[in-house]
Amino acid sequence: MARDADSKSPEEVTELLHAWSRGDQAAFDQLAPIVYTELRRLARHYMARERPDHTLQATALVHEAYMRLADFRNLHWKNRIHFFAISAQVMRRVLVDFARARDRRKRGGTPQRLSLEECANLGAQQDAALLALDDALNALASEDARKCQVVEMKFFGGLTTDEIAQSLDVSPDTVLRDWKLAKLWLLREMGPKETPG
C-alpha cells in the first residue's frame, strides 16, 4: 500500500523535486498531492487575515498558485524547503496580481501608505495594503534581497524561522535579525511620509 503524501520524508520530497526538474512526469504526479496540501496551508495562513467577504477564496488562490508553479519545473530545487519558499513567492505574486486587477477595476483608487501592523489585519483595506507592501518589498529587495526573502517566507508563506534559515542557508539568529531589521525598514518605508513645509 502506498504511503500518503504527508508521510513522505523531506529527503523523498527533495528527490521527487529533482526528478521533476529532470522532466519525470511520474515524479510530479507523486508531488501533486504534497504540493496541493502545502499550498492549501499557505493559502489558509494568508487568507485567515482577509475579510470574510473577500472575492478570492483559498481554493482559487491554491489553484492559481499551483498552475504558476508548473512553470518552475526546470528550476533546480535544492530541497523541500526551497520549493516551499518559492511557493511563498508565487502566492505573493498571485495575491498582488489579484489586488492590482481589483484596483484597476475600481478606477481612481489610489494605494494608501499603511503600517506593517495594519497589513497584518488588512480587512477592507486589503488590496491597498497588499499593493503598498508589495511596493515596499520590491524596494527592500533592491537594497537587501535576503531580508525581502525573509519577510516573504514568513509573511506570505508562514514558514518557521528554522525553515527560513534552512532555505537561505543561514543561522536562525540571522533570520531573526533580518526579520527585525526588515520590519523596521518596512515600517519606515510604508509609514506616513512627511511633506515639505
Residue, then its C-alpha position, 0 to 999 in steps of 0.5 A: m500500500a502506498r504511503d500518503a503524501d504527508s508521510k513522505s520524508p523531506e529527503e523523498v520530497t527533495e528527490l521527487l523535486h529533482a526528478w521533476s526538474r529532470g522532466d519525470q512526469a511520474a515524479f510530479d504526479q507523486l508531488a501533486p498531492i504534497v504540493y496541493t496540501e502545502l499550498r492549501r496551508l499557505a493559502r489558509h495562513y494568508m487568507a485567515r487575515e482577509r475579510p470574510d467577504h473577500t472575492l478570492q477564496a483559498t481554493a482559487l488562490v491554491h489553484e492559481a498558485y499551483m498552475r504558476l508553479a508548473d512553470f518552475r519545473n526546470l528550476h533546480w530545487k535544492n530541497r523541500i524547503h526551497f520549493f516551499a519558499i518559492s511557493a511563498q513567492v508565487m502566492r505573493r505574486v498571485l495575491v498582488d496580481f489579484a489586488r492590482a486587477r481589483d484596483r484597476r477595476k475600481r478606477g481612481g483608487t489610489p494605494q494608501r501608505l499603511s503600517l506593517e501592523e495594519c497589513a497584518n489585519l488588512g480587512a477592507q483595506q486589503d488590496a491597498a495594503l497588499l499593493a503598498l507592501d508589495d511596493a515596499l518589498n520590491a524596494l527592500a529587495s533592491e537594497d537587501a534581497r535576503k531580508c525581502q526573502v525573509v519577510e516573504m517566507k514568513f509573511f506570505g508563506g508562514l514558514t518557521t524561522d528554522e525553515i527560513a534559515q534552512s532555505l537561505d542557508v543561514s543561522p536562525d539568529t540571522v533570520l531573526r535579525d533580518w526579520k527585525l531589521a526588515k520590519l523596521w525598514l518596512l515600517r519606515e518605508m510604508g509609514p506616513k511620509e512627511t511633506p515639505g513645509 
